[in-house]
Amino acid sequence: MRLNESIRSRTKEYGSSIIRAYVQLPKNREEIAVLGKQMLRSGTSVASHTREASRARTDSEFCSKLDVLLQEADESQLWIEFLIDDCQIVDPELPKIHREAGELIAIFTTIVSKVRSSL
């Protein structure tokens, strides 16, 4: 199974929204700077792992790349939760990005399950 252009574009847009949210974060508090960089790293890697999965040579490699993508999407949700809940960052885009990560997790979990069931 390969990924279509629509899902590739969606994960790239997710990464772009992460970048925009990171740029808006106040960097004057150390914890926000650290959490923001973690969010930036994990959030943008979702798109890069989508690209890597698209180039997988086998279904096993495809699933392996998507497993890493799922970990990174879940991790980016955690950093967003820390920023909102513990750092009191009020940005209406962060909850939207958090929801999108959840939707991407659901989509890719379904894809991995279908591919693995066919192996």
C-alpha positions in Angstrom: 0.0 0.0 0.0 1.3 3.4 -0.9 0.3 6.9 0.3 -1.6 9.2 -2.0 -0.8 12.8 -2.7 -3.7 13.9 -0.5 -2.2 12.4 2.7 1.3 13.6 1.8 -0.1 17.2 1.4 -2.1 16.9 4.7 1.0 15.9 6.7 3.0 18.7 5.1 0.3 21.2 6.0 0.4 19.7 9.5 4.2 20.3 9.7 3.7 23.9 8.4 1.1 24.6 11.1 3.6 23.3 13.7 6.2 25.7 12.3 3.7 28.7 12.4 2.8 27.8 16.0 6.4 27.6 17.0 7.2 31.0 15.5 4.4 32.5 17.6 5.6 31.1 20.9 7.2 33.5 23.4 10.8 32.4 23.7 11.5 34.4 26.9 10.8 31.4 29.2 13.2 28.5 29.1 10.5 25.8 29.4 8.5 27.3 26.5 11.6 27.4 24.4 12.5 23.8 25.1 8.9 22.5 24.7 8.5 24.5 21.6 11.6 23.0 20.0 10.4 19.5 20.9 7.0 20.2 19.3 8.8 21.6 16.2 11.0 18.6 15.9 8.4 15.9 16.4 5.6 17.8 14.5 7.6 18.4 11.4 9.0 14.8 11.4 5.4 13.5 10.7 5.7 14.9 7.2 9.2 13.6 6.6 8.2 10.1 7.8 5.2 10.2 5.4 7.7 10.8 2.6 10.0 8.1 3.8 7.1 5.6 4.0 6.1 6.5 0.4 9.5 5.3 -0.7 9.4 2.1 1.3 10.6 -1.0 -0.7 8.5 -3.5 1.3 5.2 -3.6 3.3 7.3 -4.3 6.4 9.4 -1.2 5.8 6.3 0.8 5.1 4.7 -0.2 8.4 8.0 0.5 10.2 8.2 4.0 8.9 4.6 4.6 9.8 5.1 3.3 13.3 7.8 6.0 13.8 5.4 8.6 12.3 2.7 7.5 14.9 5.2 7.9 17.7 6.2 11.4 16.5 2.5 12.5 16.1 1.7 11.3 19.6 4.8 13.0 21.0 3.9 16.3 19.3 0.4 16.1 21.0 2.2 15.7 24.3 4.3 18.9 23.8 1.2 20.8 22.8 -0.5 19.6 25.9 2.4 20.8 28.1 2.4 24.2 26.4 -1.3 24.7 26.9 -1.8 23.0 30.3 1.5 23.8 32.1 2.8 26.9 30.4 -0.6 28.6 29.9 0.0 29.3 26.2 -3.2 30.7 24.8 -3.1 30.2 21.0 -6.3 29.1 19.3 -4.2 27.2 16.7 -2.7 24.8 19.2 -5.9 22.9 20.0 -6.6 22.6 16.2 -3.1 21.3 15.6 -3.6 18.8 18.5 -6.9 17.6 16.9 -5.2 17.2 13.5 -2.5 15.1 15.1 -5.2 12.9 16.6 -6.9 12.5 13.2 -3.5 11.7 11.5 -2.9 9.1 14.2 -6.3 7.5 13.5 -5.7 7.5 9.8 -2.2 6.0 9.9 -3.2 3.5 12.6 -5.9 2.2 10.2 -3.4 2.1 7.3 -0.8 0.1 9.4 -3.5 -2.3 10.6 -4.7 -3.0 7.1 -1.3 -3.5 5.7 -0.2 -5.7 8.6 -3.3 -7.9 8.3 -2.4 -8.6 4.7 1.2 -9.7 5.6 
